[in-house]
């Protein structure tokens, strides 16, 4: 009977972990251009000790140069290859809220850094990405990638 209880408890804990991740930014996301609606890339977001970071893991645009560099970046990413670049840094779960913030996101095409808020929507199937620059913001809706 003890083994059945332990097995059941492990199954329940496993299901809870999967459900928690479904409502988390952690995972692979198709980035969608907010101006054209085109799928641009895949960004992989991972948890690194309670802070989220995201890297460009694939470039999907047909006309994109996979060796393109961030010539307009102003920090340590200046002139670094965009493929593999960490574009999300320092994001953490907001206490008592259903979003993650406190970090930044880089638009490597424009070299601009934004404060960022990540909000899973539609049961974790999509990710609302809001970048703030002063009183202005940009929104993108990313889609969960396989």
N, CA, C and O atoms as CSV, one atom per row, in Angstrom:
chain,resi,resn,atom,element,x,y,z
A,1,UNK,N,N,0.817,-1.202,0.000
A,1,UNK,CA,C,0.000,0.000,0.000
A,1,UNK,C,C,0.863,1.269,0.000
A,1,UNK,O,O,0.519,2.266,-0.636
A,2,UNK,N,N,1.990,1.215,0.725
A,2,UNK,CA,C,2.893,2.363,0.772
A,2,UNK,C,C,3.435,2.707,-0.609
A,2,UNK,O,O,3.547,3.883,-0.955
A,3,UNK,N,N,3.771,1.695,-1.399
A,3,UNK,CA,C,4.299,1.927,-2.755
A,3,UNK,C,C,3.247,2.567,-3.644
A,3,UNK,O,O,3.569,3.434,-4.457
A,4,UNK,N,N,2.004,2.155,-3.503
A,4,UNK,CA,C,0.922,2.746,-4.296
A,4,UNK,C,C,0.766,4.219,-3.943
A,4,UNK,O,O,0.606,5.059,-4.829
A,5,UNK,N,N,0.813,4.533,-2.649
A,5,UNK,CA,C,0.701,5.923,-2.207
A,5,UNK,C,C,1.851,6.764,-2.756
A,5,UNK,O,O,1.625,7.866,-3.255
A,6,UNK,N,N,3.075,6.260,-2.670
A,6,UNK,CA,C,4.235,6.994,-3.181
A,6,UNK,C,C,4.137,7.207,-4.685
A,6,UNK,O,O,4.423,8.299,-5.177
A,7,UNK,N,N,3.740,6.182,-5.410
A,7,UNK,CA,C,3.586,6.295,-6.862
A,7,UNK,C,C,2.522,7.324,-7.197
A,7,UNK,O,O,2.721,8.152,-8.085
A,8,UNK,N,N,1.395,7.283,-6.498
A,8,UNK,CA,C,0.316,8.253,-6.737
A,8,UNK,C,C,0.788,9.670,-6.443
A,8,UNK,O,O,0.487,10.599,-7.193
A,9,UNK,N,N,1.524,9.833,-5.355
A,9,UNK,CA,C,2.027,11.158,-4.993
A,9,UNK,C,C,2.986,11.682,-6.060
A,9,UNK,O,O,2.947,12.865,-6.398
A,10,UNK,N,N,3.837,10.819,-6.587
A,10,UNK,CA,C,4.770,11.239,-7.636
A,10,UNK,C,C,4.035,11.629,-8.909
A,10,UNK,O,O,4.418,12.594,-9.571
A,11,UNK,N,N,2.991,10.899,-9.258
A,11,UNK,CA,C,2.204,11.221,-10.448
A,11,UNK,C,C,1.539,12.581,-10.277
A,11,UNK,O,O,1.553,13.399,-11.197
A,12,UNK,N,N,0.954,12.829,-9.101
A,12,UNK,CA,C,0.303,14.113,-8.833
A,12,UNK,C,C,1.321,15.252,-8.895
A,12,UNK,O,O,1.049,16.287,-9.504
A,13,UNK,N,N,2.474,15.077,-8.283
A,13,UNK,CA,C,3.508,16.116,-8.316
A,13,UNK,C,C,3.994,16.364,-9.741
A,13,UNK,O,O,4.234,17.508,-10.125
A,14,UNK,N,N,4.138,15.310,-10.515
A,14,UNK,CA,C,4.548,15.459,-11.917
A,14,UNK,C,C,3.527,16.243,-12.716
A,14,UNK,O,O,3.890,17.105,-13.517
A,15,UNK,N,N,2.245,15.948,-12.504
A,15,UNK,CA,C,1.176,16.678,-13.208
A,15,UNK,C,C,1.162,18.148,-12.805
A,15,UNK,O,O,0.935,19.026,-13.638
A,16,UNK,N,N,1.407,18.411,-11.519
A,16,UNK,CA,C,1.446,19.797,-11.052
A,16,UNK,C,C,2.606,20.547,-11.692
A,16,UNK,O,O,2.459,21.714,-12.055
A,17,UNK,N,N,3.746,19.902,-11.835
A,17,UNK,CA,C,4.912,20.543,-12.454
A,17,UNK,C,C,4.643,20.863,-13.914
A,17,UNK,O,O,5.015,21.936,-14.391
A,18,UNK,N,N,4.002,19.946,-14.630
A,18,UNK,CA,C,3.666,20.184,-16.036
A,18,UNK,C,C,2.682,21.338,-16.150
A,18,UNK,O,O,2.833,22.192,-17.024
A,19,UNK,N,N,1.671,21.378,-15.278
A,19,UNK,CA,C,0.676,22.454,-15.304
A,19,UNK,C,C,1.327,23.799,-14.986
A,19,UNK,O,O,1.002,24.808,-15.612
A,20,UNK,N,N,2.246,23.818,-14.017
A,20,UNK,CA,C,2.922,25.067,-13.667
A,20,UNK,C,C,3.761,25.572,-14.829
A,20,UNK,O,O,3.799,26.775,-15.087
A,21,UNK,N,N,4.437,24.666,-15.536
A,21,UNK,CA,C,5.262,25.080,-16.669
A,21,UNK,C,C,4.397,25.567,-17.828
A,21,UNK,O,O,4.826,26.427,-18.598
A,22,UNK,N,N,3.183,25.027,-17.959
A,22,UNK,CA,C,2.290,25.459,-19.039
A,22,UNK,C,C,1.913,26.928,-18.869
A,22,UNK,O,O,1.652,27.616,-19.856
A,23,UNK,N,N,1.881,27.414,-17.635
A,23,UNK,CA,C,1.563,28.814,-17.380
A,23,UNK,C,C,2.808,29.589,-16.992
A,23,UNK,O,O,2.769,30.456,-16.120
A,24,UNK,N,N,3.897,29.272,-17.642
A,24,UNK,CA,C,5.185,29.914,-17.407
A,24,UNK,C,C,5.790,30.282,-18.760
A,24,UNK,O,O,5.505,29.630,-19.765
A,25,UNK,N,N,6.612,31.310,-18.789
A,25,UNK,CA,C,7.301,31.647,-20.035
A,25,UNK,C,C,8.380,30.649,-20.437
A,25,UNK,O,O,8.884,30.710,-21.558
A,26,UNK,N,N,8.741,29.739,-19.550
A,26,UNK,CA,C,9.804,28.781,-19.845
A,26,UNK,C,C,9.378,27.897,-21.021
A,26,UNK,O,O,8.282,27.338,-21.020
A,27,UNK,N,N,10.249,27.778,-22.014
A,27,UNK,CA,C,9.966,26.947,-23.181
A,27,UNK,C,C,10.498,27.579,-24.454
A,27,UNK,O,O,11.279,28.530,-24.426
A,28,UNK,N,N,10.049,27.021,-25.577
A,28,UNK,CA,C,10.460,27.500,-26.904
A,28,UNK,C,C,9.299,28.279,-27.512
A,28,UNK,O,O,8.154,27.827,-27.481
A,29,UNK,N,N,9.601,29.448,-28.062
A,29,UNK,CA,C,8.567,30.345,-28.578
A,29,UNK,C,C,8.885,30.824,-29.982
A,29,UNK,O,O,10.012,31.229,-30.265
A,30,UNK,N,N,7.883,30.778,-30.869
A,30,UNK,CA,C,7.997,31.433,-32.172
A,30,UNK,C,C,7.754,32.914,-31.941
A,30,UNK,O,O,6.702,33.302,-31.435
A,31,UNK,N,N,8.719,33.738,-32.309
A,31,UNK,CA,C,8.540,35.182,-32.205
A,31,UNK,C,C,7.806,35.657,-33.452
A,31,UNK,O,O,8.093,35.223,-34.568
A,32,UNK,N,N,6.864,36.549,-33.237
A,32,UNK,CA,C,6.044,37.066,-34.330
A,32,UNK,C,C,6.285,38.562,-34.424
A,32,UNK,O,O,6.126,39.283,-33.439
A,33,UNK,N,N,6.665,39.030,-35.595
A,33,UNK,CA,C,6.905,40.453,-35.814
A,33,UNK,C,C,5.609,41.222,-35.583
A,33,UNK,O,O,4.589,40.916,-36.202
A,34,UNK,N,N,5.641,42.217,-34.698
A,34,UNK,CA,C,4.437,42.974,-34.371
A,34,UNK,C,C,3.993,43.892,-35.503
A,34,UNK,O,O,2.866,44.387,-35.486
A,35,UNK,N,N,4.852,44.126,-36.481
A,35,UNK,CA,C,4.484,44.992,-37.600
A,35,UNK,C,C,3.973,44.188,-38.798
A,35,UNK,O,O,3.009,44.594,-39.446
A,36,UNK,N,N,4.611,43.053,-39.098
A,36,UNK,CA,C,4.272,42.294,-40.308
A,36,UNK,C,C,3.477,41.021,-40.037
A,36,UNK,O,O,2.839,40.488,-40.945
A,37,UNK,N,N,3.508,40.526,-38.795
A,37,UNK,CA,C,2.855,39.262,-38.470
A,37,UNK,C,C,3.672,38.044,-38.875
A,37,UNK,O,O,3.213,36.911,-38.722
A,38,UNK,N,N,4.873,38.263,-39.389
A,38,UNK,CA,C,5.747,37.191,-39.864
A,38,UNK,C,C,6.434,36.494,-38.685
A,38,UNK,O,O,6.832,37.141,-37.717
A,39,UNK,N,N,6.567,35.162,-38.781
A,39,UNK,CA,C,7.338,34.412,-37.795
A,39,UNK,C,C,8.806,34.670,-38.076
A,39,UNK,O,O,9.289,34.428,-39.182
A,40,UNK,N,N,9.522,35.169,-37.053
A,40,UNK,CA,C,10.909,35.591,-37.251
A,40,UNK,C,C,11.926,34.589,-36.743
A,40,UNK,O,O,12.925,34.315,-37.408
A,41,UNK,N,N,11.669,34.040,-35.557
A,41,UNK,CA,C,12.698,33.213,-34.931
A,41,UNK,C,C,12.078,32.324,-33.871
A,41,UNK,O,O,10.875,32.376,-33.617
A,42,UNK,N,N,12.919,31.511,-33.261
A,42,UNK,CA,C,12.550,30.760,-32.068
A,42,UNK,C,C,13.443,31.267,-30.951
A,42,UNK,O,O,14.666,31.316,-31.084
A,43,UNK,N,N,12.805,31.644,-29.842
A,43,UNK,CA,C,13.533,32.045,-28.645
A,43,UNK,C,C,13.267,30.979,-27.592
A,43,UNK,O,O,12.118,30.617,-27.338
A,44,UNK,N,N,14.327,30.486,-26.988
A,44,UNK,CA,C,14.223,29.502,-25.925
A,44,UNK,C,C,14.431,30.215,-24.599
A,44,UNK,O,O,15.479,30.809,-24.351
A,45,UNK,N,N,13.398,30.142,-23.742
A,45,UNK,CA,C,13.459,30.771,-22.423
A,45,UNK,C,C,13.657,29.675,-21.390
A,45,UNK,O,O,12.954,28.664,-21.384
A,46,UNK,N,N,14.628,29.897,-20.520
A,46,UNK,CA,C,14.907,28.916,-19.469
A,46,UNK,C,C,15.034,29.616,-18.122
A,46,UNK,O,O,15.318,30.811,-18.039
A,47,UNK,N,N,14.816,28.831,-17.075
A,47,UNK,CA,C,14.952,29.310,-15.706
A,47,UNK,C,C,16.380,29.057,-15.250
A,47,UNK,O,O,16.854,27.921,-15.269
A,48,UNK,N,N,17.057,30.107,-14.845
A,48,UNK,CA,C,18.438,29.992,-14.366
A,48,UNK,C,C,18.471,30.458,-12.917
A,48,UNK,O,O,18.835,31.598,-12.630
A,49,UNK,N,N,18.086,29.563,-12.003
A,49,UNK,CA,C,18.107,29.896,-10.582
A,49,UNK,C,C,17.088,30.934,-10.175
A,49,UNK,O,O,17.378,31.788,-9.336
A,50,UNK,N,N,15.901,30.881,-10.751
A,50,UNK,CA,C,14.843,31.829,-10.399
A,50,UNK,C,C,14.761,33.035,-11.310
A,50,UNK,O,O,13.792,33.792,-11.247
A,51,UNK,N,N,15.757,33.228,-12.153
A,51,UNK,CA,C,15.723,34.300,-13.148
A,51,UNK,C,C,15.591,33.676,-14.522
A,51,UNK,O,O,16.250,32.683,-14.831
A,52,UNK,N,N,14.736,34.265,-15.344
A,52,UNK,CA,C,14.560,33.757,-16.704
A,52,UNK,C,C,15.519,34.457,-17.643
A,52,UNK,O,O,15.820,35.642,-17.501
A,53,UNK,N,N,15.992,33.677,-18.617
A,53,UNK,CA,C,16.803,34.233,-19.694
A,53,UNK,C,C,16.337,33.576,-20.988
A,53,UNK,O,O,15.896,32.427,-20.993
A,54,UNK,N,N,16.441,34.312,-22.068
A,54,UNK,CA,C,16.007,33.792,-23.358
A,54,UNK,C,C,17.043,34.032,-24.426
A,54,UNK,O,O,17.633,35.109,-24.516
A,55,UNK,N,N,17.258,33.002,-25.244
A,55,UNK,CA,C,18.246,33.080,-26.327
A,55,UNK,C,C,17.578,32.794,-27.666
A,55,UNK,O,O,16.621,32.024,-27.748
A,56,UNK,N,N,18.096,33.421,-28.701
A,56,UNK,CA,C,17.637,33.144,-30.063
A,56,UNK,C,C,18.229,31.791,-30.453
A,56,UNK,O,O,19.439,31.663,-30.637
A,57,UNK,N,N,17.356,30.773,-30.580
A,57,UNK,CA,C,17.859,29.435,-30.888
A,57,UNK,C,C,17.680,29.063,-32.361
A,57,UNK,O,O,18.311,28.121,-32.841
A,58,UNK,N,N,16.831,29.789,-33.076
A,58,UNK,CA,C,16.668,29.577,-34.527
A,58,UNK,C,C,16.248,30.887,-35.165
A,58,UNK,O,O,15.532,31.687,-34.562
A,59,UNK,N,N,16.697,31.096,-36.385
A,59,UNK,CA,C,16.228,32.220,-37.189
A,59,UNK,C,C,15.413,31.622,-38.319
A,59,UNK,O,O,15.904,30.774,-39.063
A,60,UNK,N,N,14.160,32.066,-38.450
A,60,UNK,CA,C,13.230,31.430,-39.383
A,60,UNK,C,C,12.929,32.241,-40.635
A,60,UNK,O,O,12.411,31.691,-41.607
A,61,UNK,N,N,13.235,33.521,-40.638
A,61,UNK,CA,C,12.958,34.332,-41.825
A,61,UNK,C,C,13.760,33.821,-43.006
A,61,UNK,O,O,14.947,33.526,-42.869
A,62,UNK,N,N,13.130,33.713,-44.157
A,62,UNK,CA,C,13.797,33.183,-45.356
A,62,UNK,C,C,14.950,34.073,-45.812
A,62,UNK,O,O,15.973,33.575,-46.282
A,63,UNK,N,N,14.789,35.377,-45.675
A,63,UNK,CA,C,15.815,36.306,-46.177
A,63,UNK,C,C,16.862,36.667,-45.130
A,63,UNK,O,O,17.735,37.494,-45.392
A,64,UNK,N,N,16.788,36.058,-43.948
A,64,UNK,CA,C,17.697,36.430,-42.858
A,64,UNK,C,C,19.081,35.803,-43.034
A,64,UNK,O,O,19.220,34.687,-43.535
A,65,UNK,N,N,20.070,36.532,-42.620
A,65,UNK,CA,C,21.451,36.062,-42.639
A,65,UNK,C,C,21.732,35.407,-41.285
A,65,UNK,O,O,21.723,36.096,-40.265
A,66,UNK,N,N,21.984,34.085,-41.249
A,66,UNK,CA,C,22.230,33.423,-39.966
A,66,UNK,C,C,23.497,33.902,-39.258
A,66,UNK,O,O,23.687,33.638,-38.071
A,67,UNK,N,N,24.352,34.597,-39.981
A,67,UNK,CA,C,25.580,35.128,-39.378
A,67,UNK,C,C,25.446,36.607,-39.017
A,67,UNK,O,O,26.435,37.253,-38.669
A,68,UNK,N,N,24.221,37.148,-39.099
A,68,UNK,CA,C,24.005,38.573,-38.807
A,68,UNK,C,C,24.439,38.903,-37.389
A,68,UNK,O,O,24.273,38.111,-36.461
A,69,UNK,N,N,24.997,40.091,-37.251
A,69,UNK,CA,C,25.478,40.547,-35.953
A,69,UNK,C,C,24.663,41.745,-35.480
A,69,UNK,O,O,24.010,42.420,-36.276
A,70,UNK,N,N,24.707,41.996,-34.189
A,70,UNK,CA,C,23.986,43.119,-33.599
A,70,UNK,C,C,24.889,44.352,-33.608
A,70,UNK,O,O,25.502,44.697,-32.598
A,71,UNK,N,N,24.956,44.993,-34.744
A,71,UNK,CA,C,25.807,46.171,-34.892
A,71,UNK,C,C,25.291,47.392,-34.157
A,71,UNK,O,O,26.067,48.295,-33.843
A,72,UNK,N,N,23.987,47.438,-33.873
A,72,UNK,CA,C,23.402,48.591,-33.191
A,72,UNK,C,C,23.340,48.426,-31.674
A,72,UNK,O,O,22.961,49.358,-30.966
A,73,UNK,N,N,23.710,47.246,-31.171
A,73,UNK,CA,C,23.698,47.018,-29.715
A,73,UNK,C,C,24.735,47.916,-29.055
A,73,UNK,O,O,25.755,48.262,-29.651
A,74,UNK,N,N,24.448,48.286,-27.802
A,74,UNK,CA,C,25.345,49.201,-27.104
A,74,UNK,C,C,26.012,48.567,-25.888
A,74,UNK,O,O,26.811,49.220,-25.218
A,75,UNK,N,N,25.698,47.310,-25.593
A,75,UNK,CA,C,26.281,46.666,-24.409
A,75,UNK,C,C,27.215,45.531,-24.841
A,75,UNK,O,O,27.783,45.582,-25.932
A,76,UNK,N,N,27.374,44.530,-24.012
A,76,UNK,CA,C,28.292,43.429,-24.303
A,76,UNK,C,C,27.893,42.610,-25.526
A,76,UNK,O,O,28.670,41.776,-25.989
A,77,UNK,N,N,26.693,42.836,-26.053
A,77,UNK,CA,C,26.240,42.095,-27.239
A,77,UNK,C,C,26.599,42.790,-28.551
A,77,UNK,O,O,26.321,42.265,-29.629
A,78,UNK,N,N,27.217,43.968,-28.460
A,78,UNK,CA,C,27.602,44.709,-29.664
A,78,UNK,C,C,28.483,43.843,-30.550
A,78,UNK,O,O,29.477,43.268,-30.106
A,79,UNK,N,N,28.089,43.767,-31.818
A,79,UNK,CA,C,28.813,43.022,-32.851
A,79,UNK,C,C,28.859,41.512,-32.599
A,79,UNK,O,O,29.690,40.812,-33.177
A,80,UNK,N,N,27.968,41.009,-31.739
A,80,UNK,CA,C,27.851,39.575,-31.514
A,80,UNK,C,C,26.808,38.999,-32.471
A,80,UNK,O,O,25.890,39.705,-32.888
A,81,UNK,N,N,26.949,37.729,-32.815
A,81,UNK,CA,C,26.003,37.054,-33.702
A,81,UNK,C,C,24.648,36.951,-33.005
A,81,UNK,O,O,24.573,36.579,-31.834
A,82,UNK,N,N,23.580,37.282,-33.729
A,82,UNK,CA,C,22.233,37.261,-33.160
A,82,UNK,C,C,21.806,35.830,-32.852
A,82,UNK,O,O,21.200,35.585,-31.810
A,83,UNK,N,N,22.107,34.885,-33.731
A,83,UNK,CA,C,21.790,33.484,-33.474
A,83,UNK,C,C,22.590,33.034,-32.255
A,83,UNK,O,O,23.820,33.095,-32.257
A,84,UNK,N,N,21.897,32.586,-31.221
A,84,UNK,CA,C,22.531,32.179,-29.972
A,84,UNK,C,C,22.613,33.291,-28.937
A,84,UNK,O,O,23.005,33.056,-27.795
A,85,UNK,N,N,22.241,34.507,-29.340
A,85,UNK,CA,C,22.335,35.662,-28.446
A,85,UNK,C,C,21.268,35.618,-27.353
A,85,UNK,O,O,20.118,35.258,-27.607
A,86,UNK,N,N,21.662,35.987,-26.139
A,86,UNK,CA,C,20.723,36.133,-25.031
A,86,UNK,C,C,20.030,37.484,-25.189
A,86,UNK,O,O,20.658,38.533,-25.053
A,87,UNK,N,N,18.720,37.446,-25.479
A,87,UNK,CA,C,17.984,38.699,-25.675
A,87,UNK,C,C,17.059,39.023,-24.504
A,87,UNK,O,O,16.560,40.143,-24.402
A,88,UNK,N,N,16.826,38.049,-23.619
A,88,UNK,CA,C,16.021,38.280,-22.413
A,88,UNK,C,C,16.923,37.998,-21.222
A,88,UNK,O,O,17.569,36.953,-21.151
A,89,UNK,N,N,16.958,38.948,-20.282
A,89,UNK,CA,C,17.814,38.803,-19.105
A,89,UNK,C,C,17.082,39.270,-17.847
A,89,UNK,O,O,16.312,40.230,-17.870
A,90,UNK,N,N,17.347,38.559,-16.752
A,90,UNK,CA,C,16.956,39.027,-15.424
A,90,UNK,C,C,15.474,39.096,-15.122
A,90,UNK,O,O,15.069,39.873,-14.258
A,91,UNK,N,N,14.656,38.320,-15.795
A,91,UNK,CA,C,13.204,38.361,-15.582
A,91,UNK,C,C,12.831,37.384,-14.468
A,91,UNK,O,O,13.346,36.267,-14.416
A,92,UNK,N,N,11.937,37.811,-13.581
A,92,UNK,CA,C,11.503,36.941,-12.492
A,92,UNK,C,C,9.994,37.044,-12.300
A,92,UNK,O,O,9.360,37.999,-12.748
A,93,UNK,N,N,9.438,36.055,-11.632
A,93,UNK,CA,C,7.995,36.011,-11.364
A,93,UNK,C,C,7.625,37.196,-10.491
A,93,UNK,O,O,8.275,37.445,-9.475
A,94,UNK,N,N,6.599,37.921,-10.870
A,94,UNK,CA,C,6.110,39.049,-10.094
A,94,UNK,C,C,5.230,38.512,-8.961
A,94,UNK,O,O,4.272,37.779,-9.208
A,95,UNK,N,N,5.552,38.872,-7.748
A,95,UNK,CA,C,4.826,38.363,-6.576
A,95,UNK,C,C,3.336,38.690,-6.668
A,95,UNK,O,O,2.946,39.845,-6.840
A,96,UNK,N,N,2.521,37.653,-6.551
A,96,UNK,CA,C,1.074,37.837,-6.537
A,96,UNK,C,C,0.450,38.135,-7.889
A,96,UNK,O,O,-0.739,38.448,-7.958
A,97,UNK,N,N,1.221,38.048,-8.962
A,97,UNK,CA,C,0.703,38.345,-10.306
A,97,UNK,C,C,0.937,37.158,-11.226
A,97,UNK,O,O,1.693,36.244,-10.898
A,98,UNK,N,N,0.286,37.181,-12.374
A,98,UNK,CA,C,0.427,36.107,-13.358
A,98,UNK,C,C,1.407,36.476,-14.461
A,98,UNK,O,O,1.282,35.998,-15.589
A,99,UNK,N,N,2.374,37.318,-14.147
A,99,UNK,CA,C,3.360,37.695,-15.150
A,99,UNK,C,C,4.756,37.705,-14.536
A,99,UNK,O,O,4.926,37.649,-13.318
A,100,UNK,N,N,5.746,37.778,-15.417
A,100,UNK,CA,C,7.166,37.824,-15.057
A,100,UNK,C,C,7.703,39.159,-15.553
A,100,UNK,O,O,7.402,39.569,-16.674
A,101,UNK,N,N,8.498,39.845,-14.728
A,101,UNK,CA,C,9.060,41.129,-15.137
A,101,UNK,C,C,10.353,41.395,-14.376
A,101,UNK,O,O,10.935,40.478,-13.797
A,102,UNK,N,N,10.797,42.635,-14.375
A,102,UNK,CA,C,11.999,43.007,-13.642
A,102,UNK,C,C,13.280,42.886,-14.447
A,102,UNK,O,O,14.357,43.215,-13.951
A,103,UNK,N,N,13.179,42.429,-15.657
A,103,UNK,CA,C,14.361,42.281,-16.496
A,103,UNK,C,C,14.255,43.119,-17.748
A,103,UNK,O,O,13.553,44.129,-17.794
A,104,UNK,N,N,14.976,42.668,-18.770
A,104,UNK,CA,C,15.013,43.428,-20.015
A,104,UNK,C,C,14.972,42.489,-21.211
A,104,UNK,O,O,15.312,41.309,-21.128
A,105,UNK,N,N,14.540,43.067,-22.327
A,105,UNK,CA,C,14.558,42.352,-23.605
A,105,UNK,C,C,15.236,43.259,-24.627
A,105,UNK,O,O,15.045,44.475,-24.629
A,106,UNK,N,N,16.020,42.647,-25.480
A,106,UNK,CA,C,16.756,43.364,-26.520
A,106,UNK,C,C,16.103,43.097,-27.868
A,106,UNK,O,O,15.799,41.952,-28.203
A,107,UNK,N,N,15.890,44.147,-28.632
A,107,UNK,CA,C,15.514,44.005,-30.041
A,107,UNK,C,C,16.822,44.112,-30.821
A,107,UNK,O,O,17.319,45.216,-31.044
A,108,UNK,N,N,17.390,42.967,-31.240
A,108,UNK,CA,C,18.715,43.014,-31.879
A,108,UNK,C,C,18.716,43.684,-33.246
A,108,UNK,O,O,19.774,44.091,-33.726
A,109,UNK,N,N,17.560,43.808,-33.882
A,109,UNK,CA,C,17.512,44.478,-35.177
A,109,UNK,C,C,17.653,45.988,-35.038
A,109,UNK,O,O,18.186,46.655,-35.924
A,110,UNK,N,N,17.168,46.524,-33.908
A,110,UNK,CA,C,17.240,47.965,-33.674
A,110,UNK,C,C,18.262,48.337,-32.604
A,110,UNK,O,O,18.581,49.513,-32.434
A,111,UNK,N,N,18.776,47.340,-31.882
A,111,UNK,CA,C,19.742,47.591,-30.819
A,111,UNK,C,C,19.130,48.229,-29.587
A,111,UNK,O,O,19.852,48.764,-28.746
A,112,UNK,N,N,17.807,48.182,-29.464
A,112,UNK,CA,C,17.131,48.830,-28.337
A,112,UNK,C,C,16.858,47.838,-27.219
A,112,UNK,O,O,16.483,46.690,-27.455
A,113,UNK,N,N,17.057,48.319,-25.983
A,113,UNK,CA,C,16.737,47.558,-24.783
A,113,UNK,C,C,15.425,48.072,-24.204
A,113,UNK,O,O,15.210,49.280,-24.108
A,114,UNK,N,N,14.555,47.150,-23.823
A,114,UNK,CA,C,13.273,47.481,-23.222
A,114,UNK,C,C,13.156,46.776,-21.875
A,114,UNK,O,O,13.653,45.661,-21.719
A,115,UNK,N,N,12.503,47.412,-20.901
A,115,UNK,CA,C,12.063,46.672,-19.723
A,115,UNK,C,C,10.992,45.722,-20.241
A,115,UNK,O,O,10.284,46.061,-21.189
A,116,UNK,N,N,10.856,44.555,-19.651
A,116,UNK,CA,C,9.969,43.560,-20.246
A,116,UNK,C,C,9.003,42.973,-19.225
A,116,UNK,O,O,9.319,42.841,-18.043
A,117,UNK,N,N,7.828,42.628,-19.712
A,117,UNK,CA,C,6.841,41.861,-18.955
A,117,UNK,C,C,6.399,40.696,-19.838
A,117,UNK,O,O,5.995,40.892,-20.984
A,118,UNK,N,N,6.478,39.491,-19.296
A,118,UNK,CA,C,6.082,38.276,-19.998
A,118,UNK,C,C,4.837,37.715,-19.320
A,118,UNK,O,O,4.844,37.451,-18.117
A,119,UNK,N,N,3.759,37.532,-20.099
A,119,UNK,CA,C,2.510,37.029,-19.547
A,119,UNK,C,C,2.012,35.865,-20.392
A,119,UNK,O,O,1.626,36.059,-21.545
A,120,UNK,N,N,2.017,34.647,-19.830
A,120,UNK,CA,C,1.423,33.512,-20.560
A,120,UNK,C,C,-0.082,33.738,-20.711
A,120,UNK,O,O,-0.752,34.147,-19.762
A,121,UNK,N,N,-0.606,33.469,-21.904
A,121,UNK,CA,C,-2.042,33.604,-22.166
A,121,UNK,C,C,-2.536,32.354,-22.887
A,121,UNK,O,O,-1.747,31.540,-23.368
A,122,UNK,N,N,-3.832,32.225,-22.950
A,122,UNK,CA,C,-4.466,31.081,-23.615
A,122,UNK,C,C,-3.924,29.759,-23.079
A,122,UNK,O,O,-3.574,28.859,-23.842
A,123,UNK,N,N,-3.863,29.660,-21.737
A,123,UNK,CA,C,-3.425,28.421,-21.102
A,123,UNK,C,C,-1.963,28.092,-21.341
A,123,UNK,O,O,-1.567,26.931,-21.240
A,124,UNK,N,N,-1.161,29.090,-21.655
A,124,UNK,CA,C,0.263,28.880,-21.900
A,124,UNK,C,C,0.595,28.593,-23.355
A,124,UNK,O,O,1.751,28.325,-23.679
A,125,UNK,N,N,-0.403,28.644,-24.242
A,125,UNK,CA,C,-0.154,28.405,-25.669
A,125,UNK,C,C,0.503,29.608,-26.336
A,125,UNK,O,O,1.153,29.471,-27.372
A,126,UNK,N,N,0.333,30.789,-25.739
A,126,UNK,CA,C,0.911,32.018,-26.277
A,126,UNK,C,C,1.550,32.803,-25.144
A,126,UNK,O,O,1.243,32.595,-23.970
A,127,UNK,N,N,2.440,33.702,-25.514
A,127,UNK,CA,C,3.146,34.524,-24.549
A,127,UNK,C,C,3.038,35.979,-24.994
A,127,UNK,O,O,3.499,36.349,-26.074
A,128,UNK,N,N,2.418,36.801,-24.139
A,128,UNK,CA,C,2.360,38.227,-24.419
A,128,UNK,C,C,3.682,38.827,-23.943
A,128,UNK,O,O,4.044,38.716,-22.772
A,129,UNK,N,N,4.386,39.456,-24.863
A,129,UNK,CA,C,5.678,40.066,-24.569
A,129,UNK,C,C,5.491,41.571,-24.715
A,129,UNK,O,O,5.221,42.074,-25.805
A,130,UNK,N,N,5.639,42.278,-23.601
A,130,UNK,CA,C,5.480,43.735,-23.628
A,130,UNK,C,C,6.805,44.368,-23.238
A,130,UNK,O,O,7.317,44.147,-22.140
A,131,UNK,N,N,7.348,45.153,-24.148
A,131,UNK,CA,C,8.588,45.877,-23.895
A,131,UNK,C,C,8.293,47.331,-23.628
A,131,UNK,O,O,7.565,47.971,-24.386
A,132,UNK,N,N,8.860,47.865,-22.540
A,132,UNK,CA,C,8.634,49.254,-22.130
A,132,UNK,C,C,9.902,50.056,-22.349
A,132,UNK,O,O,10.995,49.628,-21.980
A,133,UNK,N,N,9.744,51.225,-22.955
A,133,UNK,CA,C,10.845,52.176,-23.129
A,133,UNK,C,C,10.288,53.518,-22.680
A,133,UNK,O,O,9.579,54.187,-23.431
A,134,UNK,N,N,10.613,53.911,-21.441
A,134,UNK,CA,C,9.998,55.108,-20.866
A,134,UNK,C,C,8.496,54.885,-20.762
A,134,UNK,O,O,8.062,53.820,-20.322
A,135,UNK,N,N,7.694,55.869,-21.159
A,135,UNK,CA,C,6.235,55.707,-21.059
A,135,UNK,C,C,5.633,54.936,-22.248
A,135,UNK,O,O,4.422,54.722,-22.299
A,136,UNK,N,N,6.459,54.532,-23.176
A,136,UNK,CA,C,5.981,53.857,-24.378
A,136,UNK,C,C,6.213,52.359,-24.266
A,136,UNK,O,O,7.093,51.915,-23.528
A,137,UNK,N,N,5.412,51.570,-25.009
A,137,UNK,CA,C,5.611,50.129,-25.000
A,137,UNK,C,C,5.305,49.532,-26.358
A,137,UNK,O,O,4.634,50.138,-27.194
A,138,UNK,N,N,5.814,48.333,-26.552
A,138,UNK,CA,C,5.535,47.516,-27.741
A,138,UNK,C,C,5.027,46.179,-27.252
A,138,UNK,O,O,5.513,45.650,-26.252
A,139,UNK,N,N,4.053,45.635,-27.953
A,139,UNK,CA,C,3.532,44.311,-27.632
A,139,UNK,C,C,3.810,43.353,-28.774
A,139,UNK,O,O,3.736,43.720,-29.946
A,140,UNK,N,N,4.131,42.119,-28.411
A,140,UNK,CA,C,4.189,41.024,-29.364
A,140,UNK,C,C,3.485,39.849,-28.725
A,140,UNK,O,O,3.463,39.720,-27.501
A,141,UNK,N,N,2.916,39.004,-29.540
A,141,UNK,CA,C,2.300,37.778,-29.061
A,141,UNK,C,C,3.075,36.628,-29.685
A,141,UNK,O,O,2.992,36.387,-30.890
A,142,UNK,N,N,3.826,35.925,-28.853
A,142,UNK,CA,C,4.622,34.780,-29.309
A,142,UNK,C,C,3.802,33.516,-29.163
A,142,UNK,O,O,2.914,33.438,-28.314
A,143,UNK,N,N,4.096,32.530,-29.986
A,143,UNK,CA,C,3.346,31.267,-30.006
A,143,UNK,C,C,4.273,30.125,-29.604
A,143,UNK,O,O,5.418,30.049,-30.048
A,144,UNK,N,N,3.756,29.240,-28.756
A,144,UNK,CA,C,4.538,28.084,-28.281
A,144,UNK,C,C,5.051,27.291,-29.480
A,144,UNK,O,O,4.282,26.953,-30.381
A,145,UNK,N,N,6.337,26.999,-29.490
A,145,UNK,CA,C,6.961,26.235,-30.572
A,145,UNK,C,C,7.095,24.773,-30.139
A,145,UNK,O,O,7.262,24.489,-28.953
A,146,UNK,N,N,7.022,23.850,-31.099
A,146,UNK,CA,C,7.179,22.441,-30.734
A,146,UNK,C,C,8.593,22.108,-30.279
A,146,UNK,O,O,8.878,20.960,-29.939
